[in-house]
Amino acid sequence: MDKPKAVTAAAHKLARLICSMLTQGEAYTDQGQVCCEERYRQCVLNKLNKRAQQLGMTLVPAAPAAQAG
């Protein structure tokens, strides 16, 4: 995405947040980095599952790796 489009997208997102806060009377609460990372992880997993289904495959979660102690 080039710079003018990125600036426009950021401005639009801020405008939506402000409009939502004003119309609903709610204060802004920052959900934090962990929330954003988890949402990104879920998005990636959903895309991988969809792509696997298109190829006739299924994804199987790996067992958690044993921690070295």
N, C-alpha and C positions, 0 to 999 in steps of 0.2 A: 504494500500500500504506500503510495507516495505521501509526502508531507502534508499537502493541502487536504487530502482525503482523511488523513489521520487526525488532523486538527478539527475538521468538521465532525468526525465521528465522536471525538472526545467532547466537543461542545454539545452535541446532540445528547449524549449520555448524561452530561451534567444538567442540561435543561430538563430532561425527563425526571431526574432525581429531585430537582428543585420543585418542579410542578407536582410531583407525587407528595413531597413533604408539605407543600402549601395546601393542596386539596384534601389530604387525609389528616393533616395536623399532627404528623408524626415526626419525631426527631431522627436524624440520620445516625445509624449505628454501623460502625465499621466492623465487618465480619472477620477481618483479619486474613493473613496470608494462608493459614492452614485451610480455611474454607475455600479460598480460590484454588489452591493446589488440589484439593479433593474434588472440586467440581471439574477441573481440567482433567484429572485422572479418570473420572467417570465418563467424560466425553470421549477420551481416547479409547477407553474400554468398549464403549458403545459402538464406536466406529470400527474397531477391530472385530467385534462380534458380527456386525453387519457385513463386513467384507468377507469374513470367514464363511458366513451363511451363503453369500453369493458364489463362493468357490466350492460349496458343498462340504464344508468342514465345520467342526465345532471347536471352540476353545475350552480347554480344561485348565483350571487354576493349578499352579504348581504348589507343592507342599512347601511350607515355610522352611527356609534354610536354617539349619542348626547353628546356633551361635557358638563361636569358639570361646572357650573359657579359660 
